[in-house]
Amino acid sequence: MARGNAGSRPAVTAATRLRAGGEADRAFVMDLGGRTIVDSVSALRHVPLPLVEANYDRLIDFSLSRSYVLVIAETDLDGPVGFLLMLDEMPDEVTGLPQGFIAYMAVEPDARRHGVATQLLAAAEDAARVRGLPHVALMVTEDNAPAREFYAHAGYTTERRLLCKQL
């Protein structure tokens, strides 16, 4: 599967709607996630892009083999412009309490700052509430300031920190 900056898409030009996703959306999830996964790599970790891509592929395979919620954002004019993939049976690793865990969210670069991520996140939170999950959790790298600011604005707070030392 080709990765990188190829396949630039037009900016969102119509109202965005959400729909439940499924196996038929795998190609879109693989493509968009594969083009945006580099935003998830910490500057501390020097890793070849093919390894990052292979690990993203494994993440999606793992997630889609479990109980999950996949939300696709799309417009009539631009087609799919984003997705959110949440595991709904992934308890907190420390307390064992139930939670929704956002495995990955991505929005087409040209569709960002149009409310797509806000809609996707709200849909995931609604799905978690319907399932009786008391929390939604996710991970974001320290280097990804725009994502950290977005989540903070949406009410997410830092619960733990992953510390890393380069040797």
Backbone as CSV, one residue per row, in Angstrom:
resi,resn,N_x,N_y,N_z,CA_x,CA_y,CA_z,C_x,C_y,C_z
1,MET,0.843,-1.169,0.000,0.000,0.000,0.000,0.890,1.234,0.000
2,ALA,0.642,2.157,-0.881,1.447,3.368,-0.979,1.185,4.261,0.220
3,ARG,2.231,4.865,0.745,2.115,5.746,1.902,2.796,7.062,1.571
4,GLY,2.703,7.982,2.490,3.378,9.254,2.320,2.405,10.345,1.940
5,ASN,2.875,11.379,1.291,2.045,12.536,0.985,1.259,12.400,-0.303
6,ALA,1.416,11.315,-0.999,0.682,11.140,-2.246,-0.800,11.079,-1.971
7,GLY,-1.585,11.489,-2.925,-3.027,11.385,-2.806,-3.646,12.503,-2.011
8,SER,-3.101,13.710,-2.099,-3.679,14.841,-1.405,-5.123,15.015,-1.842
9,ARG,-5.978,15.349,-0.879,-7.407,15.451,-1.144,-7.847,16.898,-1.017
10,PRO,-8.965,17.237,-1.615,-9.473,18.602,-1.488,-9.965,18.876,-0.071
11,ALA,-10.028,20.151,0.293,-10.563,20.534,1.592,-12.049,20.193,1.654
12,VAL,-12.544,20.040,2.872,-13.957,19.751,3.059,-14.769,20.922,2.522
13,THR,-15.711,20.617,1.651,-16.507,21.669,1.025,-17.995,21.475,1.247
14,ALA,-18.387,20.489,2.010,-19.792,20.225,2.284,-19.924,19.772,3.729
15,ALA,-21.155,19.736,4.200,-21.403,19.314,5.570,-20.895,17.892,5.786
16,THR,-20.292,17.692,6.929,-19.763,16.380,7.276,-20.842,15.587,7.992
17,ARG,-20.971,14.321,7.630,-21.878,13.430,8.342,-21.075,12.226,8.818
18,LEU,-21.576,11.596,9.851,-20.919,10.431,10.424,-21.751,9.196,10.142
19,ARG,-21.051,8.078,10.029,-21.735,6.794,9.880,-20.898,5.726,10.560
20,ALA,-21.561,4.645,10.909,-20.848,3.506,11.478,-19.992,2.878,10.389
21,GLY,-18.789,2.529,10.738,-17.888,1.885,9.794,-17.810,0.394,10.050
22,GLY,-17.190,-0.287,9.118,-17.019,-1.729,9.241,-15.885,-2.215,8.374
23,GLU,-15.878,-3.501,8.147,-14.799,-4.137,7.372,-14.647,-3.511,5.989
24,ALA,-15.732,-3.059,5.388,-15.671,-2.447,4.057,-14.866,-1.149,4.056
25,ASP,-14.632,-0.569,5.241,-13.873,0.681,5.347,-12.398,0.456,5.638
26,ARG,-11.986,-0.799,5.697,-10.593,-1.115,6.045,-9.589,-0.402,5.127
27,ALA,-9.829,-0.394,3.839,-8.871,0.231,2.912,-8.710,1.717,3.221
28,PHE,-9.811,2.399,3.508,-9.739,3.825,3.852,-8.967,4.016,5.159
29,VAL,-9.267,3.204,6.169,-8.592,3.295,7.463,-7.094,3.042,7.290
30,MET,-6.754,2.046,6.506,-5.337,1.738,6.287,-4.634,2.874,5.543
31,ASP,-5.302,3.420,4.538,-4.685,4.479,3.746,-4.499,5.757,4.557
32,LEU,-5.585,6.278,5.134,-5.476,7.543,5.866,-4.582,7.388,7.089
33,GLY,-4.763,6.334,7.849,-3.900,6.120,9.011,-2.450,5.966,8.613
34,GLY,-2.217,5.264,7.509,-0.852,5.078,7.033,-0.187,6.381,6.624
35,ARG,-0.999,7.322,6.132,-0.448,8.628,5.731,-0.262,9.573,6.911
36,THR,-0.915,9.296,8.033,-0.838,10.210,9.174,-0.105,9.625,10.376
37,ILE,0.281,8.369,10.318,0.889,7.695,11.473,2.180,8.372,11.935
38,VAL,2.882,9.030,11.044,4.141,9.678,11.451,3.899,10.734,12.522
39,ASP,2.681,11.299,12.596,2.362,12.274,13.640,2.371,11.637,15.024
40,SER,2.311,10.314,15.082,2.259,9.598,16.357,3.621,9.132,16.846
41,VAL,4.653,9.378,16.085,5.992,8.911,16.455,6.713,10.010,17.227
42,SER,7.180,9.657,18.403,7.923,10.589,19.243,9.274,10.908,18.609
43,ALA,9.725,12.133,18.809,11.049,12.528,18.309,12.157,11.745,19.010
44,LEU,11.861,11.156,20.161,12.857,10.360,20.880,13.128,9.020,20.214
45,ARG,12.209,8.585,19.398,12.328,7.244,18.825,12.663,7.358,17.345
46,HIS,13.877,6.999,17.035,14.337,7.034,15.647,14.044,5.670,15.042
47,VAL,13.044,5.640,14.193,12.580,4.367,13.659,12.284,4.538,12.175
48,PRO,12.638,3.549,11.369,12.361,3.647,9.933,10.851,3.616,9.666
49,LEU,10.427,4.421,8.716,9.010,4.523,8.375,8.376,3.162,8.075
50,PRO,9.038,2.250,7.349,8.391,0.954,7.098,8.038,0.196,8.380
51,LEU,8.843,0.347,9.423,8.532,-0.310,10.688,7.302,0.325,11.341
52,VAL,7.218,1.635,11.298,6.052,2.344,11.839,4.801,1.916,11.079
53,GLU,4.893,1.852,9.756,3.744,1.440,8.939,3.317,0.007,9.267
54,ALA,4.284,-0.888,9.431,3.960,-2.277,9.751,3.280,-2.371,11.115
55,ASN,3.725,-1.565,12.070,3.092,-1.581,13.386,1.697,-0.983,13.341
56,TYR,1.482,0.017,12.501,0.128,0.552,12.317,-0.775,-0.544,11.737
57,ASP,-0.278,-1.263,10.755,-1.060,-2.358,10.161,-1.453,-3.366,11.241
58,ARG,-0.506,-3.703,12.139,-0.798,-4.647,13.222,-1.832,-4.080,14.195
59,LEU,-1.739,-2.783,14.489,-2.707,-2.137,15.374,-4.118,-2.257,14.805
60,ILE,-4.251,-1.989,13.521,-5.580,-2.061,12.899,-6.065,-3.501,12.868
61,ASP,-5.207,-4.431,12.495,-5.605,-5.850,12.502,-6.064,-6.273,13.896
62,PHE,-5.302,-5.919,14.922,-5.662,-6.247,16.302,-7.009,-5.625,16.662
63,SER,-7.155,-4.330,16.394,-8.373,-3.615,16.784,-9.611,-4.177,16.103
64,LEU,-9.500,-4.472,14.813,-10.657,-4.974,14.073,-10.964,-6.436,14.381
65,SER,-10.095,-7.094,15.134,-10.379,-8.473,15.551,-11.029,-8.505,16.931
66,ARG,-11.210,-7.348,17.548,-11.823,-7.215,18.869,-13.186,-6.539,18.721
67,SER,-13.817,-6.281,19.863,-15.054,-5.507,19.862,-14.663,-4.036,19.693
68,TYR,-15.220,-3.394,18.696,-14.794,-2.034,18.379,-15.953,-1.182,17.888
69,VAL,-15.701,0.116,17.894,-16.581,1.104,17.288,-15.738,1.825,16.252
70,LEU,-16.183,1.819,15.014,-15.506,2.552,13.949,-16.486,3.585,13.428
71,VAL,-16.082,4.840,13.493,-16.911,5.935,13.008,-16.197,6.559,11.818
72,ILE,-16.937,6.715,10.723,-16.393,7.320,9.504,-17.052,8.678,9.298
73,ALA,-16.239,9.699,9.041,-16.744,11.029,8.690,-16.614,11.175,7.179
74,GLU,-17.688,11.649,6.560,-17.649,11.808,5.103,-18.548,12.944,4.667
75,THR,-18.312,13.398,3.442,-19.169,14.398,2.810,-19.599,13.854,1.451
76,ASP,-20.663,14.423,0.916,-21.117,14.008,-0.414,-20.091,14.354,-1.482
77,LEU,-19.429,15.486,-1.316,-18.484,15.942,-2.338,-17.107,15.302,-2.218
78,ASP,-16.643,15.098,-0.983,-15.271,14.652,-0.773,-15.148,13.187,-0.366
79,GLY,-16.253,12.514,-0.091,-16.188,11.137,0.379,-15.663,11.084,1.794
80,PRO,-15.031,9.972,2.196,-14.528,9.862,3.569,-13.398,10.854,3.827
81,VAL,-13.482,11.539,4.974,-12.455,12.523,5.323,-11.838,12.261,6.686
82,GLY,-12.326,11.245,7.408,-11.753,10.947,8.710,-12.377,9.709,9.312
83,PHE,-11.727,9.211,10.362,-12.268,8.061,11.085,-11.769,8.061,12.518
84,LEU,-12.493,7.357,13.359,-12.092,7.099,14.730,-12.363,5.633,14.995
85,LEU,-11.380,4.952,15.574,-11.484,3.535,15.905,-11.303,3.393,17.414
86,MET,-12.368,2.937,18.083,-12.341,2.789,19.532,-12.616,1.340,19.923
87,LEU,-11.788,0.815,20.796,-12.032,-0.502,21.375,-12.976,-0.318,22.551
88,ASP,-14.048,-1.100,22.593,-15.030,-0.914,23.662,-14.995,-2.009,24.719
89,GLU,-14.021,-2.896,24.619,-13.802,-3.910,25.651,-12.312,-3.986,26.000
90,MET,-11.721,-2.820,26.224,-10.301,-2.717,26.556,-10.197,-2.035,27.919
91,PRO,-10.228,-2.823,29.017,-10.215,-2.202,30.347,-8.902,-1.462,30.612
92,ASP,-8.982,-0.528,31.552,-7.787,0.192,31.978,-6.750,-0.811,32.464
93,GLU,-5.513,-0.645,32.047,-4.475,-1.634,32.350,-4.030,-1.628,33.805
94,VAL,-4.322,-0.580,34.557,-3.921,-0.511,35.965,-5.076,-0.911,36.888
95,THR,-6.253,-0.325,36.669,-7.389,-0.566,37.568,-8.269,-1.724,37.124
96,GLY,-8.224,-2.050,35.842,-9.116,-3.070,35.306,-10.524,-2.572,35.057
97,LEU,-10.768,-1.287,35.303,-12.102,-0.726,35.099,-12.420,-0.615,33.607
98,PRO,-13.692,-0.752,33.248,-14.062,-0.646,31.834,-13.838,0.763,31.303
99,GLN,-13.527,0.818,30.034,-13.326,2.098,29.361,-13.425,1.883,27.862
100,GLY,-13.684,2.948,27.148,-13.475,2.948,25.711,-12.051,3.397,25.483
101,PHE,-11.339,2.748,24.580,-9.961,3.138,24.299,-9.850,3.496,22.825
102,ILE,-9.536,4.742,22.552,-9.392,5.192,21.166,-8.048,4.696,20.653
103,ALA,-8.118,3.717,19.776,-6.904,3.138,19.207,-6.277,4.082,18.189
104,TYR,-7.130,4.785,17.423,-6.592,5.699,16.413,-7.698,6.605,15.906
105,MET,-7.338,7.848,15.651,-8.229,8.793,14.981,-7.389,9.545,13.967
106,ALA,-7.952,9.746,12.793,-7.242,10.495,11.752,-8.243,11.297,10.936
107,VAL,-7.809,12.456,10.512,-8.587,13.321,9.628,-7.677,13.726,8.484
108,GLU,-8.234,13.709,7.282,-7.459,14.147,6.115,-6.847,15.515,6.414
109,PRO,-5.561,15.711,6.112,-4.913,16.994,6.417,-5.682,18.215,5.905
110,ASP,-6.229,18.139,4.705,-6.962,19.286,4.160,-8.341,19.464,4.778
111,ALA,-8.802,18.489,5.559,-10.114,18.578,6.203,-10.004,18.970,7.681
112,ARG,-8.795,19.169,8.154,-8.610,19.523,9.559,-9.070,20.952,9.820
113,ARG,-9.447,21.178,11.076,-9.904,22.487,11.557,-11.251,22.873,10.938
114,HIS,-12.033,21.827,10.602,-13.406,22.024,10.113,-14.412,21.320,11.024
115,GLY,-13.977,20.881,12.199,-14.875,20.242,13.152,-15.024,18.738,13.000
116,VAL,-14.288,18.145,12.076,-14.421,16.700,11.827,-13.991,15.901,13.054
117,ALA,-12.833,16.203,13.608,-12.339,15.464,14.779,-13.277,15.645,15.970
118,THR,-13.824,16.832,16.138,-14.764,17.088,17.225,-15.993,16.201,17.090
119,GLN,-16.504,16.073,15.874,-17.661,15.213,15.627,-17.318,13.743,15.874
120,LEU,-16.164,13.314,15.413,-15.747,11.930,15.614,-15.602,11.608,17.100
121,LEU,-14.962,12.499,17.841,-14.755,12.277,19.265,-16.090,12.245,20.008
122,ALA,-16.998,13.151,19.669,-18.317,13.157,20.309,-19.069,11.858,20.033
123,ALA,-18.951,11.338,18.815,-19.612,10.072,18.476,-19.033,8.920,19.286
124,ALA,-17.718,8.910,19.483,-17.090,7.860,20.285,-17.547,7.955,21.740
125,GLU,-17.617,9.166,22.265,-18.068,9.348,23.636,-19.517,8.900,23.791
126,ASP,-20.361,9.220,22.809,-21.759,8.763,22.839,-21.831,7.243,22.824
127,ALA,-21.022,6.615,21.983,-21.009,5.150,21.915,-20.551,4.555,23.241
128,ALA,-19.585,5.175,23.886,-19.115,4.692,25.188,-20.223,4.808,26.238
129,ARG,-20.942,5.925,26.225,-22.044,6.104,27.176,-23.119,5.034,26.977
130,VAL,-23.480,4.776,25.720,-24.492,3.760,25.412,-24.061,2.401,25.954
131,ARG,-22.768,2.127,25.917,-22.237,0.846,26.393,-21.990,0.836,27.897
132,GLY,-22.283,1.941,28.566,-22.086,2.016,30.012,-20.638,2.164,30.428
133,LEU,-19.788,2.621,29.519,-18.364,2.795,29.833,-18.175,4.141,30.537
134,PRO,-17.546,4.158,31.704,-17.428,5.399,32.465,-16.307,6.333,32.006
135,HIS,-15.403,5.836,31.164,-14.280,6.651,30.710,-13.966,6.348,29.248
136,VAL,-13.365,7.322,28.603,-12.746,7.128,27.292,-11.299,7.556,27.452
137,ALA,-10.385,6.716,26.989,-8.956,6.993,27.115,-8.288,6.917,25.749
138,LEU,-7.118,7.516,25.660,-6.326,7.493,24.429,-4.903,7.862,24.770
139,MET,-4.015,7.681,23.824,-2.630,8.100,23.989,-2.296,9.106,22.890
140,VAL,-1.456,10.069,23.231,-0.979,11.057,22.268,0.461,11.398,22.639
141,THR,1.305,11.573,21.632,2.707,11.889,21.921,2.842,13.324,22.415
142,GLU,3.834,13.539,23.235,4.120,14.888,23.729,4.419,15.845,22.570
143,ASP,5.019,15.330,21.502,5.406,16.165,20.361,4.213,16.667,19.555
144,ASN,3.055,16.032,19.698,1.899,16.385,18.883,1.050,17.431,19.619
145,ALA,1.567,18.650,19.675,0.905,19.729,20.405,-0.506,20.008,19.893
146,PRO,-0.740,20.045,18.584,-2.114,20.299,18.131,-3.111,19.257,18.654
147,ALA,-2.719,17.999,18.669,-3.610,16.950,19.177,-3.799,17.101,20.683
148,ARG,-2.737,17.365,21.418,-2.866,17.535,22.868,-3.785,18.704,23.200
149,GLU,-3.659,19.795,22.447,-4.534,20.958,22.668,-5.984,20.623,22.330
150,PHE,-6.190,19.898,21.253,-7.539,19.486,20.866,-8.184,18.663,21.985
151,TYR,-7.467,17.642,22.478,-8.028,16.786,23.518,-8.255,17.554,24.818
152,ALA,-7.339,18.446,25.174,-7.530,19.256,26.383,-8.785,20.112,26.250
153,HIS,-8.980,20.701,25.081,-10.172,21.521,24.841,-11.440,20.677,24.922
154,ALA,-11.347,19.402,24.596,-12.497,18.492,24.653,-12.701,17.924,26.054
155,GLY,-11.860,18.322,27.027,-12.040,17.899,28.406,-11.166,16.741,28.862
156,TYR,-10.245,16.310,28.034,-9.355,15.203,28.400,-8.196,15.742,29.235
157,THR,-7.812,14.984,30.244,-6.697,15.373,31.105,-5.671,14.251,31.134
158,THR,-4.450,14.612,31.466,-3.379,13.617,31.553,-3.584,12.785,32.808
159,GLU,-3.659,11.479,32.630,-3.835,10.564,33.751,-2.507,9.905,34.127
160,ARG,-1.721,9.576,33.126,-0.412,8.947,33.331,0.553,9.527,32.302
161,ARG,1.814,9.280,32.528,2.822,9.667,31.538,3.728,8.488,31.261
162,LEU,4.053,8.289,29.996,5.021,7.287,29.597,6.368,8.003,29.539
163,LEU,7.302,7.578,30.370,8.623,8.183,30.380,9.567,7.326,29.559
164,CYS,10.459,7.976,28.853,11.379,7.271,27.963,12.771,7.891,28.113
165,LYS,13.759,7.031,28.102,15.140,7.501,28.145,15.868,6.865,26.964
166,GLN,16.457,7.721,26.146,17.220,7.218,25.011,18.573,6.742,25.500
167,LEU,18.951,5.537,25.124,20.232,4.964,25.565,21.248,4.945,24.447
